[in-house]
Amino acid sequence: MRIFPFLLALLCSTGPALAVAPFREDCKLERQATLPFTLDHHHINVPVAVNGHAFTFILDTGGVFSAINARAAKDADLTPVGLAGNMRVRDAGGKDISGVARIKTSPSAH
């Protein structure tokens, strides 16, 4: 069974239902921020500082938290603490996350 022809037939048969009302004339896109980045093997890399230590993070718009490995946490002078209660969190690869840490400073503090 091929899904593509089925989807195409479904979309063609529901044409009027997919119509979208036009945007108001004063509705325009406006740039809110910019972010310097580089591309490496289809990953968006962003330069960051954590507690004054420079790193390059991969931008993940679907992540709930920013994540780094234990070595990077140590290099950034972060102190991990265990997760509260019986909370269980896994990364995208299915590996359990054993602890969390908060950065000590914020960009606005510098």
C-alpha positions, 0 to 999 in steps of 0.5 A: 500500500502506498500512502502518497496517492492516498494523501494526494486524493484526500487533499484534492477531495477536501480542497475547500475545507483547507481554505485559510482566511487571508491575513489582515493587511497590517499583519506583517512579519517583523524580526524580533531577534538574530542569532549567530550560527554555523551549519555543520552536518545539518546541525545549527551550531550556536556559540554560547557562554555558560558561567563565563566558559565558551561552548558551542551548542547545537540548536534544538527547537524541540528540546525542553531543556538545554543539555550538556554532558558531565564533562562539559558541566564540570568544565562550566563549574556546574554542580549537578543535583539529582532529580526530585522524587521519582521523576524520570527524564530521558534524552532523545537517544533514550538515555536516562538523565541523572541530574540537573544544574542551574547556571550561576550567572545570566548574560544580563549580569555581565 
